[in-house]
């Protein structure tokens, strides 16, 4: 493998890990307040499905160990997030909605793909291609899933419920893997990550527009005490910048 391509691939893996851990601050807030408030479950449910499929792809492909390991880590992290979202759902409707999404997509969706490609496709190369195409489609949905929060941002003119670092790292992840795909001439990797780069750019632009609005400043004043309360237990984590 070309050294430049290898280095970009390593950087892409590091950024992928950052994508998976970026919601930690959001979920620390959820656990502290014991409520998901207005946060959306879709980004975490879709990212879990995406990680599971790429894990399967990496395990199926002969030289896909690096893909499998990073997405195995991601699947564990996203599963924790989804469980926490169900446990601390703001209301019964949100809990049911999250549980149904997780059951339909993460269990049912992955199960169907696994069963269909394992038992219906015997040729390894064809199986790898089909799984790869499904992963590429899911990547686009994963990159666009934080857009669900944009309606709330525009309506309330506040970025309180739009996780900045999730959008930021998805933006970086799309850009790096798109560059990797161009050098490797991999269309299946390039198309979804190129789209992800564009969608991530849009999310960051919306964040920049509303981050200094009066509503956003007001939400900071009301949420900062929440994040810094109960000093003595987890104070360092609660007050740190992610």
C-alpha positions, 0 to 999 in steps of 0.5 A: 500500500502506498505510504500516503494512502496508509497514513490517511487510512490510519488518520481515518481510523483515529477520527472514527474512534473520535466519532464514536466517543464524541457523544460522551459529554452529551450522555454525561449530561443525560445521566446527570439530569436523568433525562434525554430532554430534546436530544434525538435517538436517530443518530445513535441508533443509525450509527450502531447499525452502521458500525455493526454492518462495517464490523460484519464487512471487516470480518468477511473481507480477508484483509479487513481486520482494521475495519473490524476492530475499529467498528467493533469498538464503535458497536460497543460504544453505540450500544451503550448510548442506545441503552442509556437513551432508553433508560433515561428517555424524557417520556414514555413515548421517547422510550418506546420510539427509541426501543422500536428504532433499535429493534427494527434497525439494529436487531432486525435490519442487521439480522436480515442483512446477515442472514441474506448474505450468509445463506443466500450468497455463497460466492465470497467476492459477491458477498463482500460487494453486497455488504459493502454497497449496503454499508455505503448506503448506511454511511450516507444515512449516518452522516445525515442523521444529525440533520434531525436536530437541525429542525429544533435548532432552526425553530428554537434558534438555539444549538443546545440540542445539536451535539457539536462534536458529533457533527464536527467529527462526522465532518472530519471523518467524511473528509478524510475517508473521501480523500482516502477513496480518491487516492485508492480509486474506491467509488463505494467508499468515496461517494458516501464519505463525499456526501458525508463531508458535504452534509457535515459542512451544512450542519457546522454552518447551521451551528455557526449561524445560531451558536451566538444567538440569544437563545443559545446564550440563554441555554448555556446559562441554564445548562452550565449549572446542571453540568457543574452541579454535585461538585465532588462527584465527577466534577472534572468530567462534568466541567471539562471540554470535549 
